[in-house]
């Protein structure tokens, strides 16, 4: 029964394909131990290779070292390759001025991405219990429909095969096979918000409805479907409404749910701060006409279902030019150098390019399927994860008739990657101009 639930989740979301390289994120806790052993059991069924990754955050002293040693012994017992990374999270948190929880999470996912590389997948041990806690936490802090959808089963190369099982399912499974695990002492304390939800709120919900987790899972799937539909409607509407940089027209054609998403996309594209109240103000402005101050020196005007930005802002106009061999400039302090048949920089197979190569800056909705990956990534997400915020407006992009083929400091598209059979190769690199 337990294994059937996991298999159904894997199949429903297409998590694993033949010849995948799967890395199990292993903390030593019950959830991650269960994940590792389940994947070991399923590796022949799905024909994938399995290894494990343990990150010692160095937060709990000897207890952290105990967890690391447990993971080493567990992987040795089951003959599973293990990589251990030690990182001083308290020092990193002090430097970044973030909480220990947030810093540890950031470091974990950076390590996941580096370890997986272009072709691997990372399996994390999130359960329906974790998902319920996340949604309740989002509700308490304030969220929209997306925040109520909880943890995604698949996000880029991150998969979560245990997302439809409860923590109790996992502990029962481990008990049935007589497999131990370690307990993080911080999980027992109510000092952390998530622990208070786990220890106090969830038990009360289970008293009200013993089948809470089953009901929750069904509701989450409904919310995800509806959010996906509204998001797609808003994306389509935004492209139709976008009338050049800094102008949106035709808002009055759409219902409020779509209209407000269009306005939030407008804020994001134009690098302007916003919250729900500002979105509502601009929504009303488009209907009633007028002008409001949205940031220092920046105003948004509204008239007849349209909004536009006036005044100083951090927006950069859309820039583009056909790529030429040699030095290319679209920014004052940077140059993109394109050379044929050289092996330094990022490489593009010219015979795979469709039409003219255009050098440009970012466009709303940019996406790219990077070399070696079997999924398409949002450029916004890639920038947020890899590029400091102050540098993001000055990143070079190359596109052809089919879309993006290169993003500076990120990589090249899989469809134009260089192979051993490539004949005409374009080398691309950037330099600062002093």
Buried (B, 14 or more C-beta within 10 A) or exposed (E): EBEEBBBEBBEEBEBBEEEBEBBBBBBBBBBBBBBBBBBBEBBEEBEBEBBBBBBBBBBBEEBBEEBBBBBBEBBEEBEBEBBBBEBBBEEBBEEEEBEBBEBBEBBBBBBBBEBBEBEBBBBBBBBBBBBBBBBBBBEEEEEEBBBBBBBBBBBBBBBBBBBBBBBEBBBEBBEEEEBEBBEBEBEEEEEBBBBBBBEEBBEEBEEEEEEBBEEBBEBBBEBBEEBEEBBEBBBEBBEBBBEEBBBBBBBEEBEEEBBBBBBBBBBEBBBBEBEEEBBEBBBEBBBEEEBBEBBEEBBBBBBEBBBBBEBEBEBBEEBEEEBEEEEBEBBEEBBBBBBEEBEEBBBBBBEBBEEEBBBBBBBBBBBBBBBEBEEBBEBBEBBEBBBEEEEBBBBBBBBBEEBBBBBBEBBBBBBBBBEEEBEEBBBBBBEEEE
